[in-house]
């Protein structure tokens, strides 16, 4: 499903690959869930944090991208899976 979506990623959540991957899995019928109570902290690559998505995404940017990506039907599926 994701491969056939072309450049749709660039229009919906261009700075939230995790949102896009979750959305593609949802649409393809693959269940997704957090597997650990604590998130993993991976080592940083030197120089990679000069421009950080977290500066935008954690200030409401993720909310905008999520709203643009998920339809009301998608949200209903997510709620039903809880």
HTML snippet that shows the backbone in 3Dmol.js (N, CA, C, O; Angstrom):
<script src="https://3Dmol.org/build/3Dmol-min.js"></script>
<div id="view" style="width:600px;height:400px;position:relative"></div>
<script>
const pdb = `
ATOM      1  N   UNK A   1       0.822  -1.190   0.000  1.00  0.00           N
ATOM      2  CA  UNK A   1       0.000   0.000   0.000  1.00  0.00           C
ATOM      3  C   UNK A   1       0.862   1.247   0.000  1.00  0.00           C
ATOM      4  O   UNK A   1       0.633   2.136  -0.820  1.00  0.00           O
ATOM      5  N   UNK A   2       1.849   1.350   0.890  1.00  0.00           N
ATOM      6  CA  UNK A   2       2.685   2.532   0.974  1.00  0.00           C
ATOM      7  C   UNK A   2       3.430   2.827  -0.308  1.00  0.00           C
ATOM      8  O   UNK A   2       3.588   3.988  -0.684  1.00  0.00           O
ATOM      9  N   UNK A   3       3.895   1.772  -0.995  1.00  0.00           N
ATOM     10  CA  UNK A   3       4.663   1.974  -2.222  1.00  0.00           C
ATOM     11  C   UNK A   3       3.806   2.562  -3.327  1.00  0.00           C
ATOM     12  O   UNK A   3       4.322   3.282  -4.181  1.00  0.00           O
ATOM     13  N   UNK A   4       2.526   2.279  -3.335  1.00  0.00           N
ATOM     14  CA  UNK A   4       1.642   2.797  -4.370  1.00  0.00           C
ATOM     15  C   UNK A   4       1.123   4.191  -4.065  1.00  0.00           C
ATOM     16  O   UNK A   4       0.286   4.702  -4.810  1.00  0.00           O
ATOM     17  N   UNK A   5       1.576   4.804  -3.026  1.00  0.00           N
ATOM     18  CA  UNK A   5       1.048   6.097  -2.605  1.00  0.00           C
ATOM     19  C   UNK A   5       1.849   7.262  -3.175  1.00  0.00           C
ATOM     20  O   UNK A   5       1.515   8.421  -2.933  1.00  0.00           O
ATOM     21  N   UNK A   6       2.905   6.962  -3.933  1.00  0.00           N
ATOM     22  CA  UNK A   6       3.663   8.002  -4.614  1.00  0.00           C
ATOM     23  C   UNK A   6       4.218   9.055  -3.680  1.00  0.00           C
ATOM     24  O   UNK A   6       4.868   8.740  -2.683  1.00  0.00           O
ATOM     25  N   UNK A   7       3.954  10.318  -4.014  1.00  0.00           N
ATOM     26  CA  UNK A   7       4.493  11.434  -3.236  1.00  0.00           C
ATOM     27  C   UNK A   7       3.470  11.997  -2.253  1.00  0.00           C
ATOM     28  O   UNK A   7       3.628  13.114  -1.759  1.00  0.00           O
ATOM     29  N   UNK A   8       2.428  11.229  -1.972  1.00  0.00           N
ATOM     30  CA  UNK A   8       1.385  11.675  -1.040  1.00  0.00           C
ATOM     31  C   UNK A   8       1.977  12.058   0.327  1.00  0.00           C
ATOM     32  O   UNK A   8       1.467  12.950   1.006  1.00  0.00           O
ATOM     33  N   UNK A   9       3.045  11.380   0.711  1.00  0.00           N
ATOM     34  CA  UNK A   9       3.721  11.684   1.968  1.00  0.00           C
ATOM     35  C   UNK A   9       4.137  13.153   2.038  1.00  0.00           C
ATOM     36  O   UNK A   9       4.063  13.773   3.099  1.00  0.00           O
ATOM     37  N   UNK A  10       4.565  13.696   0.928  1.00  0.00           N
ATOM     38  CA  UNK A  10       5.042  15.081   0.909  1.00  0.00           C
ATOM     39  C   UNK A  10       3.925  16.085   1.166  1.00  0.00           C
ATOM     40  O   UNK A  10       4.185  17.195   1.629  1.00  0.00           O
ATOM     41  N   UNK A  11       2.692  15.707   0.871  1.00  0.00           N
ATOM     42  CA  UNK A  11       1.563  16.613   1.058  1.00  0.00           C
ATOM     43  C   UNK A  11       0.911  16.481   2.432  1.00  0.00           C
ATOM     44  O   UNK A  11       0.304  17.437   2.916  1.00  0.00           O
ATOM     45  N   UNK A  12       1.023  15.332   3.059  1.00  0.00           N
ATOM     46  CA  UNK A  12       0.304  15.100   4.310  1.00  0.00           C
ATOM     47  C   UNK A  12       1.198  15.301   5.530  1.00  0.00           C
ATOM     48  O   UNK A  12       1.100  16.339   6.184  1.00  0.00           O
ATOM     49  N   UNK A  13       2.073  14.338   5.862  1.00  0.00           N
ATOM     50  CA  UNK A  13       2.957  14.565   7.011  1.00  0.00           C
ATOM     51  C   UNK A  13       4.425  14.627   6.581  1.00  0.00           C
ATOM     52  O   UNK A  13       5.180  13.709   6.901  1.00  0.00           O
ATOM     53  N   UNK A  14       4.852  15.659   5.879  1.00  0.00           N
ATOM     54  CA  UNK A  14       6.216  15.668   5.340  1.00  0.00           C
ATOM     55  C   UNK A  14       7.321  15.645   6.392  1.00  0.00           C
ATOM     56  O   UNK A  14       8.464  15.313   6.076  1.00  0.00           O
ATOM     57  N   UNK A  15       7.001  15.987   7.619  1.00  0.00           N
ATOM     58  CA  UNK A  15       8.013  15.982   8.678  1.00  0.00           C
ATOM     59  C   UNK A  15       7.672  14.980   9.779  1.00  0.00           C
ATOM     60  O   UNK A  15       8.122  15.126  10.916  1.00  0.00           O
ATOM     61  N   UNK A  16       6.876  13.957   9.442  1.00  0.00           N
ATOM     62  CA  UNK A  16       6.475  12.976  10.454  1.00  0.00           C
ATOM     63  C   UNK A  16       6.403  11.585   9.823  1.00  0.00           C
ATOM     64  O   UNK A  16       5.319  11.053   9.586  1.00  0.00           O
ATOM     65  N   UNK A  17       7.565  11.010   9.559  1.00  0.00           N
ATOM     66  CA  UNK A  17       7.595   9.691   8.932  1.00  0.00           C
ATOM     67  C   UNK A  17       6.931   8.636   9.801  1.00  0.00           C
ATOM     68  O   UNK A  17       6.364   7.678   9.274  1.00  0.00           O
ATOM     69  N   UNK A  18       6.987   8.786  11.124  1.00  0.00           N
ATOM     70  CA  UNK A  18       6.340   7.819  12.009  1.00  0.00           C
ATOM     71  C   UNK A  18       4.828   7.861  11.845  1.00  0.00           C
ATOM     72  O   UNK A  18       4.171   6.821  11.885  1.00  0.00           O
ATOM     73  N   UNK A  19       4.272   9.050  11.661  1.00  0.00           N
ATOM     74  CA  UNK A  19       2.830   9.188  11.421  1.00  0.00           C
ATOM     75  C   UNK A  19       2.470   8.519  10.101  1.00  0.00           C
ATOM     76  O   UNK A  19       1.472   7.803  10.018  1.00  0.00           O
ATOM     77  N   UNK A  20       3.271   8.748   9.077  1.00  0.00           N
ATOM     78  CA  UNK A  20       2.995   8.163   7.758  1.00  0.00           C
ATOM     79  C   UNK A  20       3.071   6.639   7.794  1.00  0.00           C
ATOM     80  O   UNK A  20       2.205   5.966   7.234  1.00  0.00           O
ATOM     81  N   UNK A  21       4.089   6.088   8.443  1.00  0.00           N
ATOM     82  CA  UNK A  21       4.218   4.633   8.515  1.00  0.00           C
ATOM     83  C   UNK A  21       3.048   4.017   9.276  1.00  0.00           C
ATOM     84  O   UNK A  21       2.534   2.972   8.877  1.00  0.00           O
ATOM     85  N   UNK A  22       2.625   4.650  10.357  1.00  0.00           N
ATOM     86  CA  UNK A  22       1.482   4.158  11.111  1.00  0.00           C
ATOM     87  C   UNK A  22       0.219   4.220  10.252  1.00  0.00           C
ATOM     88  O   UNK A  22      -0.581   3.285  10.251  1.00  0.00           O
ATOM     89  N   UNK A  23       0.047   5.301   9.537  1.00  0.00           N
ATOM     90  CA  UNK A  23      -1.124   5.470   8.666  1.00  0.00           C
ATOM     91  C   UNK A  23      -1.157   4.396   7.575  1.00  0.00           C
ATOM     92  O   UNK A  23      -2.207   3.809   7.313  1.00  0.00           O
ATOM     93  N   UNK A  24      -0.016   4.141   6.945  1.00  0.00           N
ATOM     94  CA  UNK A  24       0.046   3.108   5.903  1.00  0.00           C
ATOM     95  C   UNK A  24      -0.255   1.730   6.467  1.00  0.00           C
ATOM     96  O   UNK A  24      -0.945   0.934   5.830  1.00  0.00           O
ATOM     97  N   UNK A  25       0.261   1.441   7.663  1.00  0.00           N
ATOM     98  CA  UNK A  25      -0.020   0.151   8.308  1.00  0.00           C
ATOM     99  C   UNK A  25      -1.506   0.025   8.619  1.00  0.00           C
ATOM    100  O   UNK A  25      -2.103  -1.028   8.393  1.00  0.00           O
ATOM    101  N   UNK A  26      -2.097   1.085   9.132  1.00  0.00           N
ATOM    102  CA  UNK A  26      -3.530   1.081   9.439  1.00  0.00           C
ATOM    103  C   UNK A  26      -4.352   0.805   8.195  1.00  0.00           C
ATOM    104  O   UNK A  26      -5.238  -0.050   8.207  1.00  0.00           O
ATOM    105  N   UNK A  27      -4.062   1.522   7.126  1.00  0.00           N
ATOM    106  CA  UNK A  27      -4.814   1.358   5.879  1.00  0.00           C
ATOM    107  C   UNK A  27      -4.623  -0.026   5.260  1.00  0.00           C
ATOM    108  O   UNK A  27      -5.516  -0.531   4.580  1.00  0.00           O
ATOM    109  N   UNK A  28      -3.461  -0.639   5.495  1.00  0.00           N
ATOM    110  CA  UNK A  28      -3.180  -1.965   4.945  1.00  0.00           C
ATOM    111  C   UNK A  28      -3.688  -3.086   5.847  1.00  0.00           C
ATOM    112  O   UNK A  28      -3.619  -4.259   5.483  1.00  0.00           O
ATOM    113  N   UNK A  29      -4.203  -2.720   7.036  1.00  0.00           N
ATOM    114  CA  UNK A  29      -4.754  -3.722   7.933  1.00  0.00           C
ATOM    115  C   UNK A  29      -3.753  -4.370   8.870  1.00  0.00           C
ATOM    116  O   UNK A  29      -4.041  -5.411   9.461  1.00  0.00           O
ATOM    117  N   UNK A  30      -2.573  -3.764   9.014  1.00  0.00           N
ATOM    118  CA  UNK A  30      -1.569  -4.293   9.930  1.00  0.00           C
ATOM    119  C   UNK A  30      -1.716  -3.627  11.287  1.00  0.00           C
ATOM    120  O   UNK A  30      -1.613  -2.404  11.376  1.00  0.00           O
ATOM    121  N   UNK A  31      -1.953  -4.392  12.349  1.00  0.00           N
ATOM    122  CA  UNK A  31      -2.067  -3.782  13.678  1.00  0.00           C
ATOM    123  C   UNK A  31      -0.708  -3.258  14.145  1.00  0.00           C
ATOM    124  O   UNK A  31       0.328  -3.875  13.901  1.00  0.00           O
ATOM    125  N   UNK A  32      -0.734  -2.133  14.805  1.00  0.00           N
ATOM    126  CA  UNK A  32       0.478  -1.504  15.324  1.00  0.00           C
ATOM    127  C   UNK A  32       0.248  -1.199  16.792  1.00  0.00           C
ATOM    128  O   UNK A  32      -0.821  -0.723  17.173  1.00  0.00           O
ATOM    129  N   UNK A  33       1.247  -1.470  17.614  1.00  0.00           N
ATOM    130  CA  UNK A  33       1.135  -1.117  19.021  1.00  0.00           C
ATOM    131  C   UNK A  33       2.514  -0.886  19.604  1.00  0.00           C
ATOM    132  O   UNK A  33       3.515  -1.369  19.077  1.00  0.00           O
ATOM    133  N   UNK A  34       2.553  -0.153  20.683  1.00  0.00           N
ATOM    134  CA  UNK A  34       3.793   0.071  21.407  1.00  0.00           C
ATOM    135  C   UNK A  34       4.151  -1.232  22.096  1.00  0.00           C
ATOM    136  O   UNK A  34       3.291  -1.860  22.712  1.00  0.00           O
ATOM    137  N   UNK A  35       5.402  -1.648  22.003  1.00  0.00           N
ATOM    138  CA  UNK A  35       5.795  -2.944  22.543  1.00  0.00           C
ATOM    139  C   UNK A  35       6.503  -2.861  23.887  1.00  0.00           C
ATOM    140  O   UNK A  35       6.748  -3.889  24.519  1.00  0.00           O
ATOM    141  N   UNK A  36       6.832  -1.673  24.326  1.00  0.00           N
ATOM    142  CA  UNK A  36       7.518  -1.516  25.598  1.00  0.00           C
ATOM    143  C   UNK A  36       6.925  -0.324  26.340  1.00  0.00           C
ATOM    144  O   UNK A  36       6.506   0.655  25.723  1.00  0.00           O
ATOM    145  N   UNK A  37       6.893  -0.412  27.640  1.00  0.00           N
ATOM    146  CA  UNK A  37       6.341   0.683  28.428  1.00  0.00           C
ATOM    147  C   UNK A  37       7.202   1.940  28.328  1.00  0.00           C
ATOM    148  O   UNK A  37       6.706   3.055  28.483  1.00  0.00           O
ATOM    149  N   UNK A  38       8.484   1.752  28.070  1.00  0.00           N
ATOM    150  CA  UNK A  38       9.406   2.886  27.945  1.00  0.00           C
ATOM    151  C   UNK A  38       9.915   2.989  26.525  1.00  0.00           C
ATOM    152  O   UNK A  38      10.179   1.975  25.879  1.00  0.00           O
ATOM    153  N   UNK A  39      10.056   4.207  26.038  1.00  0.00           N
ATOM    154  CA  UNK A  39      10.586   4.387  24.692  1.00  0.00           C
ATOM    155  C   UNK A  39      12.093   4.135  24.691  1.00  0.00           C
ATOM    156  O   UNK A  39      12.771   4.332  25.699  1.00  0.00           O
ATOM    157  N   UNK A  40      12.595   3.701  23.552  1.00  0.00           N
ATOM    158  CA  UNK A  40      14.027   3.440  23.410  1.00  0.00           C
ATOM    159  C   UNK A  40      14.751   4.748  23.125  1.00  0.00           C
ATOM    160  O   UNK A  40      14.246   5.596  22.389  1.00  0.00           O
ATOM    161  N   UNK A  41      15.907   4.906  23.695  1.00  0.00           N
ATOM    162  CA  UNK A  41      16.751   6.065  23.428  1.00  0.00           C
ATOM    163  C   UNK A  41      17.963   5.605  22.645  1.00  0.00           C
ATOM    164  O   UNK A  41      18.840   4.926  23.180  1.00  0.00           O
ATOM    165  N   UNK A  42      18.009   5.978  21.376  1.00  0.00           N
ATOM    166  CA  UNK A  42      19.102   5.566  20.513  1.00  0.00           C
ATOM    167  C   UNK A  42      20.207   6.619  20.543  1.00  0.00           C
ATOM    168  O   UNK A  42      19.928   7.800  20.748  1.00  0.00           O
ATOM    169  N   UNK A  43      21.444   6.208  20.342  1.00  0.00           N
ATOM    170  CA  UNK A  43      22.540   7.182  20.342  1.00  0.00           C
ATOM    171  C   UNK A  43      22.367   8.182  19.193  1.00  0.00           C
ATOM    172  O   UNK A  43      21.896   7.834  18.110  1.00  0.00           O
ATOM    173  N   UNK A  44      22.752   9.409  19.454  1.00  0.00           N
ATOM    174  CA  UNK A  44      22.654  10.457  18.439  1.00  0.00           C
ATOM    175  C   UNK A  44      23.867  10.421  17.527  1.00  0.00           C
ATOM    176  O   UNK A  44      24.965  10.053  17.943  1.00  0.00           O
ATOM    177  N   UNK A  45      23.657  10.802  16.296  1.00  0.00           N
ATOM    178  CA  UNK A  45      24.746  10.949  15.342  1.00  0.00           C
ATOM    179  C   UNK A  45      25.251  12.383  15.469  1.00  0.00           C
ATOM    180  O   UNK A  45      24.470  13.332  15.393  1.00  0.00           O
ATOM    181  N   UNK A  46      26.555  12.534  15.662  1.00  0.00           N
ATOM    182  CA  UNK A  46      27.125  13.868  15.836  1.00  0.00           C
ATOM    183  C   UNK A  46      26.745  14.789  14.681  1.00  0.00           C
ATOM    184  O   UNK A  46      26.868  14.425  13.512  1.00  0.00           O
ATOM    185  N   UNK A  47      26.283  15.984  15.029  1.00  0.00           N
ATOM    186  CA  UNK A  47      25.916  16.985  14.018  1.00  0.00           C
ATOM    187  C   UNK A  47      24.518  16.832  13.459  1.00  0.00           C
ATOM    188  O   UNK A  47      24.075  17.657  12.660  1.00  0.00           O
ATOM    189  N   UNK A  48      23.816  15.782  13.872  1.00  0.00           N
ATOM    190  CA  UNK A  48      22.498  15.522  13.279  1.00  0.00           C
ATOM    191  C   UNK A  48      21.374  16.322  13.924  1.00  0.00           C
ATOM    192  O   UNK A  48      20.249  16.313  13.424  1.00  0.00           O
ATOM    193  N   UNK A  49      21.654  17.009  15.017  1.00  0.00           N
ATOM    194  CA  UNK A  49      20.589  17.691  15.745  1.00  0.00           C
ATOM    195  C   UNK A  49      20.585  19.207  15.552  1.00  0.00           C
ATOM    196  O   UNK A  49      19.900  19.920  16.286  1.00  0.00           O
ATOM    197  N   UNK A  50      21.339  19.704  14.578  1.00  0.00           N
ATOM    198  CA  UNK A  50      21.330  21.149  14.320  1.00  0.00           C
ATOM    199  C   UNK A  50      19.941  21.614  13.909  1.00  0.00           C
ATOM    200  O   UNK A  50      19.469  22.664  14.346  1.00  0.00           O
ATOM    201  N   UNK A  51      19.301  20.828  13.070  1.00  0.00           N
ATOM    202  CA  UNK A  51      17.917  21.089  12.674  1.00  0.00           C
ATOM    203  C   UNK A  51      17.121  19.892  13.154  1.00  0.00           C
ATOM    204  O   UNK A  51      17.269  18.787  12.631  1.00  0.00           O
ATOM    205  N   UNK A  52      16.271  20.115  14.158  1.00  0.00           N
ATOM    206  CA  UNK A  52      15.539  18.994  14.753  1.00  0.00           C
ATOM    207  C   UNK A  52      14.052  19.127  14.482  1.00  0.00           C
ATOM    208  O   UNK A  52      13.468  20.196  14.658  1.00  0.00           O
ATOM    209  N   UNK A  53      13.448  18.030  14.053  1.00  0.00           N
ATOM    210  CA  UNK A  53      12.005  18.012  13.845  1.00  0.00           C
ATOM    211  C   UNK A  53      11.255  18.227  15.141  1.00  0.00           C
ATOM    212  O   UNK A  53      10.148  18.765  15.140  1.00  0.00           O
ATOM    213  N   UNK A  54      11.849  17.810  16.248  1.00  0.00           N
ATOM    214  CA  UNK A  54      11.147  17.931  17.523  1.00  0.00           C
ATOM    215  C   UNK A  54      10.842  19.388  17.859  1.00  0.00           C
ATOM    216  O   UNK A  54       9.868  19.666  18.559  1.00  0.00           O
ATOM    217  N   UNK A  55      11.645  20.305  17.379  1.00  0.00           N
ATOM    218  CA  UNK A  55      11.363  21.724  17.652  1.00  0.00           C
ATOM    219  C   UNK A  55      10.035  22.151  17.045  1.00  0.00           C
ATOM    220  O   UNK A  55       9.314  22.958  17.631  1.00  0.00           O
ATOM    221  N   UNK A  56       9.714  21.619  15.886  1.00  0.00           N
ATOM    222  CA  UNK A  56       8.451  21.940  15.219  1.00  0.00           C
ATOM    223  C   UNK A  56       7.355  20.981  15.644  1.00  0.00           C
ATOM    224  O   UNK A  56       6.256  21.406  15.999  1.00  0.00           O
ATOM    225  N   UNK A  57       7.650  19.693  15.609  1.00  0.00           N
ATOM    226  CA  UNK A  57       6.625  18.677  15.839  1.00  0.00           C
ATOM    227  C   UNK A  57       6.087  18.677  17.260  1.00  0.00           C
ATOM    228  O   UNK A  57       4.902  18.415  17.464  1.00  0.00           O
ATOM    229  N   UNK A  58       6.923  18.961  18.239  1.00  0.00           N
ATOM    230  CA  UNK A  58       6.446  18.957  19.616  1.00  0.00           C
ATOM    231  C   UNK A  58       5.760  20.261  19.998  1.00  0.00           C
ATOM    232  O   UNK A  58       5.224  20.381  21.100  1.00  0.00           O
ATOM    233  N   UNK A  59       5.772  21.219  19.113  1.00  0.00           N
ATOM    234  CA  UNK A  59       5.089  22.503  19.348  1.00  0.00           C
ATOM    235  C   UNK A  59       3.784  22.568  18.556  1.00  0.00           C
ATOM    236  O   UNK A  59       3.392  23.642  18.101  1.00  0.00           O
ATOM    237  N   UNK A  60       3.119  21.448  18.390  1.00  0.00           N
ATOM    238  CA  UNK A  60       1.857  21.386  17.672  1.00  0.00           C
ATOM    239  C   UNK A  60       1.980  20.941  16.229  1.00  0.00           C
ATOM    240  O   UNK A  60       0.967  20.721  15.565  1.00  0.00           O
ATOM    241  N   UNK A  61       3.194  20.805  15.730  1.00  0.00           N
ATOM    242  CA  UNK A  61       3.400  20.388  14.342  1.00  0.00           C
ATOM    243  C   UNK A  61       2.888  18.990  14.060  1.00  0.00           C
ATOM    244  O   UNK A  61       2.331  18.736  12.992  1.00  0.00           O
ATOM    245  N   UNK A  62       3.072  18.074  15.012  1.00  0.00           N
ATOM    246  CA  UNK A  62       2.553  16.715  14.826  1.00  0.00           C
ATOM    247  C   UNK A  62       1.036  16.719  14.748  1.00  0.00           C
ATOM    248  O   UNK A  62       0.453  15.974  13.960  1.00  0.00           O
ATOM    249  N   UNK A  63       0.388  17.554  15.560  1.00  0.00           N
ATOM    250  CA  UNK A  63      -1.078  17.621  15.532  1.00  0.00           C
ATOM    251  C   UNK A  63      -1.585  18.016  14.152  1.00  0.00           C
ATOM    252  O   UNK A  63      -2.557  17.446  13.656  1.00  0.00           O
ATOM    253  N   UNK A  64      -0.933  18.982  13.540  1.00  0.00           N
ATOM    254  CA  UNK A  64      -1.328  19.446  12.201  1.00  0.00           C
ATOM    255  C   UNK A  64      -1.146  18.327  11.188  1.00  0.00           C
ATOM    256  O   UNK A  64      -2.018  18.099  10.350  1.00  0.00           O
ATOM    257  N   UNK A  65      -0.015  17.627  11.259  1.00  0.00           N
ATOM    258  CA  UNK A  65       0.261  16.554  10.306  1.00  0.00           C
ATOM    259  C   UNK A  65      -0.656  15.351  10.518  1.00  0.00           C
ATOM    260  O   UNK A  65      -1.073  14.714   9.550  1.00  0.00           O
ATOM    261  N   UNK A  66      -0.970  15.038  11.761  1.00  0.00           N
ATOM    262  CA  UNK A  66      -1.895  13.937  12.052  1.00  0.00           C
ATOM    263  C   UNK A  66      -3.279  14.267  11.523  1.00  0.00           C
ATOM    264  O   UNK A  66      -3.928  13.415  10.916  1.00  0.00           O
ATOM    265  N   UNK A  67      -3.740  15.488  11.743  1.00  0.00           N
ATOM    266  CA  UNK A  67      -5.063  15.906  11.259  1.00  0.00           C
ATOM    267  C   UNK A  67      -5.132  15.863   9.730  1.00  0.00           C
ATOM    268  O   UNK A  67      -6.183  15.556   9.167  1.00  0.00           O
ATOM    269  N   UNK A  68      -4.033  16.164   9.066  1.00  0.00           N
ATOM    270  CA  UNK A  68      -4.015  16.141   7.604  1.00  0.00           C
ATOM    271  C   UNK A  68      -3.949  14.718   7.049  1.00  0.00           C
ATOM    272  O   UNK A  68      -4.348  14.474   5.910  1.00  0.00           O
ATOM    273  N   UNK A  69      -3.450  13.792   7.845  1.00  0.00           N
ATOM    274  CA  UNK A  69      -3.198  12.431   7.368  1.00  0.00           C
ATOM    275  C   UNK A  69      -4.357  11.474   7.616  1.00  0.00           C
ATOM    276  O   UNK A  69      -4.732  10.711   6.726  1.00  0.00           O
ATOM    277  N   UNK A  70      -4.925  11.506   8.811  1.00  0.00           N
ATOM    278  CA  UNK A  70      -5.956  10.538   9.179  1.00  0.00           C
ATOM    279  C   UNK A  70      -7.352  11.061   8.876  1.00  0.00           C
ATOM    280  O   UNK A  70      -7.699  12.189   9.226  1.00  0.00           O
ATOM    281  N   UNK A  71      -8.153  10.216   8.215  1.00  0.00           N
ATOM    282  CA  UNK A  71      -9.554  10.551   7.948  1.00  0.00           C
ATOM    283  C   UNK A  71     -10.389  10.180   9.177  1.00  0.00           C
ATOM    284  O   UNK A  71      -9.891   9.551  10.110  1.00  0.00           O
ATOM    285  N   UNK A  72     -11.648  10.575   9.164  1.00  0.00           N
ATOM    286  CA  UNK A  72     -12.524  10.204  10.279  1.00  0.00           C
ATOM    287  C   UNK A  72     -12.692   8.680  10.345  1.00  0.00           C
ATOM    288  O   UNK A  72     -12.853   8.122  11.430  1.00  0.00           O
ATOM    289  N   UNK A  73     -12.657   8.014   9.197  1.00  0.00           N
ATOM    290  CA  UNK A  73     -12.733   6.543   9.183  1.00  0.00           C
ATOM    291  C   UNK A  73     -11.494   5.930   9.839  1.00  0.00           C
ATOM    292  O   UNK A  73     -11.589   4.944  10.569  1.00  0.00           O
ATOM    293  N   UNK A  74     -10.326   6.532   9.566  1.00  0.00           N
ATOM    294  CA  UNK A  74      -9.085   6.052  10.198  1.00  0.00           C
ATOM    295  C   UNK A  74      -9.172   6.189  11.711  1.00  0.00           C
ATOM    296  O   UNK A  74      -8.812   5.269  12.446  1.00  0.00           O
ATOM    297  N   UNK A  75      -9.645   7.326  12.170  1.00  0.00           N
ATOM    298  CA  UNK A  75      -9.771   7.579  13.612  1.00  0.00           C
ATOM    299  C   UNK A  75     -10.731   6.572  14.234  1.00  0.00           C
ATOM    300  O   UNK A  75     -10.483   6.071  15.331  1.00  0.00           O
ATOM    301  N   UNK A  76     -11.822   6.276  13.540  1.00  0.00           N
ATOM    302  CA  UNK A  76     -12.773   5.281  14.037  1.00  0.00           C
ATOM    303  C   UNK A  76     -12.112   3.911  14.171  1.00  0.00           C
ATOM    304  O   UNK A  76     -12.354   3.204  15.149  1.00  0.00           O
ATOM    305  N   UNK A  77     -11.280   3.527  13.199  1.00  0.00           N
ATOM    306  CA  UNK A  77     -10.568   2.251  13.281  1.00  0.00           C
ATOM    307  C   UNK A  77      -9.628   2.223  14.476  1.00  0.00           C
ATOM    308  O   UNK A  77      -9.535   1.221  15.185  1.00  0.00           O
ATOM    309  N   UNK A  78      -8.932   3.334  14.691  1.00  0.00           N
ATOM    310  CA  UNK A  78      -7.994   3.412  15.819  1.00  0.00           C
ATOM    311  C   UNK A  78      -8.739   3.309  17.148  1.00  0.00           C
ATOM    312  O   UNK A  78      -8.295   2.619  18.066  1.00  0.00           O
ATOM    313  N   UNK A  79      -9.851   3.988  17.242  1.00  0.00           N
ATOM    314  CA  UNK A  79     -10.634   3.930  18.495  1.00  0.00           C
ATOM    315  C   UNK A  79     -11.200   2.546  18.726  1.00  0.00           C
ATOM    316  O   UNK A  79     -11.252   2.086  19.866  1.00  0.00           O
ATOM    317  N   UNK A  80     -11.622   1.876  17.676  1.00  0.00           N
ATOM    318  CA  UNK A  80     -12.184   0.530  17.800  1.00  0.00           C
ATOM    319  C   UNK A  80     -11.111  -0.474  18.247  1.00  0.00           C
ATOM    320  O   UNK A  80     -11.425  -1.478  18.885  1.00  0.00           O
ATOM    321  N   UNK A  81      -9.860  -0.199  17.913  1.00  0.00           N
ATOM    322  CA  UNK A  81      -8.768  -1.106  18.252  1.00  0.00           C
ATOM    323  C   UNK A  81      -8.283  -0.939  19.686  1.00  0.00           C
ATOM    324  O   UNK A  81      -7.509  -1.762  20.174  1.00  0.00           O
ATOM    325  N   UNK A  82      -8.724   0.108  20.363  1.00  0.00           N
ATOM    326  CA  UNK A  82      -8.259   0.346  21.737  1.00  0.00           C
ATOM    327  C   UNK A  82      -8.708  -0.740  22.676  1.00  0.00           C
ATOM    328  O   UNK A  82      -8.402  -0.691  23.868  1.00  0.00           O
TER     329      UNK A  82
END
`;
const viewer = $3Dmol.createViewer("view");
viewer.addModel(pdb, "pdb");
viewer.setStyle({}, {cartoon: {color: "spectrum"}});
viewer.zoomTo();
viewer.render();
</script>
